Amino acid sequence: MKKNELLLSKKPLNVLEKIKENLERLNEKMEIMIEIQRHGKKELQAFPDASLDVMTLLSLPDHLRKTAMTICRCGRATAQEVSSQTKRARAVESAYLNQLVIMGYLKKERKGRKAYFYADREKQE
């Protein structure tokens, strides 16, 4: 009986966690829409500080979009710097950043032991 009560008490927490995740996804999408409005239809093709265009960002999975948008804001950053912005583990951000590099959206440059990631501005100009 106690086991059932424990399961029932966790269910509302799971529902709230799902609601929180959905709200975070909606917030990220709203940020994109605000950028589009802020820069008008002339600059709809791309963010002013990155080569990732709006349609590309919208087509990315949510986890990669969050990482890509952070690079758009920072310009150039390490996985540690991105993880401090996204509140995800550095190893997770490192994997996402490397995935974006493989996909051709970001470039990676090593300086000593640190790897810096940035948007490839020349690619879409």
N, C-alpha and C positions, 0 to 999 in steps of 0.2 A: 504494500500500500504506500509506503514512504517513497518507493522508487517512482511510482506513478505521479505522486505529488511533485517530486523533483522534476520530472519531465514536463509536467504542466506549467511549473513555475519558469522553466527555461524557454518555453515557447514564446511568450510575449517578448522576451529579450531578443530572441532570434528575429521576430517580426520587426522590432525596433531597429535592429542592426541592418536589416534589409532596407528599411525605409531610409536610414542614414546613408547607406551606399547609393541608393537611387538619387537622393538629394545631392550628394556630392557629384554624381555624373551629370545631373541637370545643371548644377552650378558651373561645371566646366564648359558645358555647351553654351550656357548663357554668356560666359566670358568671351567665347568666340563671336557670338552675335553682337555683343557690345563693341568688340573691336571692329566688326564690319560696319556698324552704324557710326562709330567714332571717326572712321577714315573715309566714309562715303563710298559710293559705288565706283568711283574712279580707281580706288585702291582695293577693290574687292578681290583682285587676283592674288594678292600676297600681303602678308604682314609686312610693315615697313622695316622691321628689324630681322627678318628671316626669309629664307628661300622657300619655306614650306607654305604653299598656298592654302587658302581656306578650305577648298574642296578636298585637298589631300588630308588636312587635319581632321575634317569631318569623317573621312573614310577610314581613318585609323581606328583600331580598337581603343576603347577607353583608357586602358593602362598605358598604351604607347602615346596616345594623344596628350595625356597629362605630362608625361616626360618631355615630349616635343614642345609643348607650350611653355614649359619651364625654360627650355633652352632658348626659345624665341624671346622670352623676357630677359634672360641673363645675357644672351649673346654668346658667351663662351664660359664653360663651367666644367668642373670635375664631377664625378659621380657623387662624391661626398656633398658638394655644394647643391646639386640637384636633389639629393635625398633630404637635405635639411629643408628645402622648399616644399617637397611633396609629402614629407613625413613618412616616407617608406624607407626600408633598409637600404644601405649603400650598395650591398651586393645585388639587390633587386634592381635598383636604378642602373647599376653598371651593366647588367644583362639587357635591360631595355634600351639603354644608349647604344650598346654594341649591336643590338638588333636593328636599330634605326640606321646605324652606319652600314650594316650589310645591305639594308634595303635601299641605300643610296641617298637618304634624306639628310644625314649628318656626316661630318668629317671628324676624324680623330687625330690628335697630334700629341705626341709624347714629349715631355720636357722633364728629364730626369726620371724619377719614379712616378710622376703624375701624368695622367692622361687627360687631356682637355678635349671637350666635345663642342662643336659649333655647327651652325647651319651652313651649308655650301651655297653661298650667295651667288657665285658665278654660274652655277648649274642651270638656273632658270632665267637668267638675264639675257 
